[in-house]
Amino acid sequence: MDRGGLTLYHMLSHAYEVCMVVEHKSYSVA
């Protein structure tokens, strides 16, 4: 796997984690 693809995958996985945390917080507030 090339470095560009690995970096892109890392960014996407991190963004997914952030989305999950935000959704969890919004559910906790609601």
C-alpha positions as CSV (number, residue, x, y, z in Angstrom):
1,M,0.0,0.0,0.0
2,D,1.4,3.4,-0.9
3,R,1.8,6.1,1.7
4,G,-0.9,8.4,0.2
5,G,-3.5,5.7,0.4
6,L,-2.5,4.8,4.0
7,T,-2.7,8.5,5.0
8,L,-6.1,8.8,3.4
9,Y,-7.4,5.7,5.2
10,H,-6.1,7.0,8.5
11,M,-7.9,10.3,8.0
12,L,-11.1,8.6,7.0
13,S,-11.0,6.3,10.0
14,H,-10.3,9.2,12.4
15,A,-13.2,11.2,10.9
16,Y,-15.4,8.2,11.4
17,E,-14.4,8.0,15.1
18,V,-15.1,11.7,15.5
19,C,-18.6,11.3,14.0
20,M,-19.4,8.4,16.3
21,V,-18.3,10.4,19.3
22,V,-20.4,13.4,18.2
23,E,-23.4,11.2,17.6
24,H,-23.0,9.6,21.0
25,K,-22.8,13.0,22.8
26,S,-25.9,14.3,20.9
27,Y,-27.8,11.1,22.0
28,S,-26.6,11.6,25.6
29,V,-27.8,15.2,25.6
30,A,-31.1,14.2,24.0
